[in-house]
Amino acid sequence: MDDSWLKALGMGARGQQIPDDWASLGNGLFRNAVTFARRPGIKSGDGIVLYASGTGLFFAIGNATSYPYLFDEGGSTSWPWRVNVRLDHWRDFVHDGVSLDVLNVNGRNLRVSIKRRSHIRLSALEHQAAASALGRSE
């Protein structure tokens, strides 16, 4: 794995949190891809941790399986860019997720770092903490 990212979901243009049953949203969209307002720096092979904005909880971990691509060129959505993902471990409901504070392993407060951002790069230690918390050791 090259880089790793914390991807925030929810609280976008409508200011709504992602539903507790996150996998049902958009016919399971977030089980297979994540969306962005602008082209992200994520690339195929990068690690990805999914975080529910406004809850303080992360709930899934996996890897990007594509480079960013423009899904909606017609402008019908505020999130036209996508990156395909393969999720290895997840919690079925956001409320069963793990506190973002678990990732504060190197002095950085991720609750502050992710505010008003759609994604941030994680350190190797932060990614390892996420993997361990969701049941996968790296």
NORURFEN-V707382 format. One record per run of one state. SS is the DSSP state (a for helix, b for strand, c for the rest). FROM is the first residue (numbers start at 1). LEN is the number of residues. Records with the same first field share a line. If there is no record, write none. Layout:
SS=FROM-LEN ; FROM-LEN
This chain:
c=1-3 ; 11-6 ; 18-4 ; 28-1 ; 37-10 ; 53-4 ; 65-4 ; 71-10 ; 91-3 ; 97-1 ; 104-6 ; 114-5 ; 123-1 ; 134-5
b=4-7 ; 17-1 ; 33-4 ; 47-6 ; 57-8 ; 69-2 ; 81-10 ; 98-2 ; 119-4
a=22-6 ; 29-4 ; 94-3 ; 100-4 ; 110-4 ; 124-10
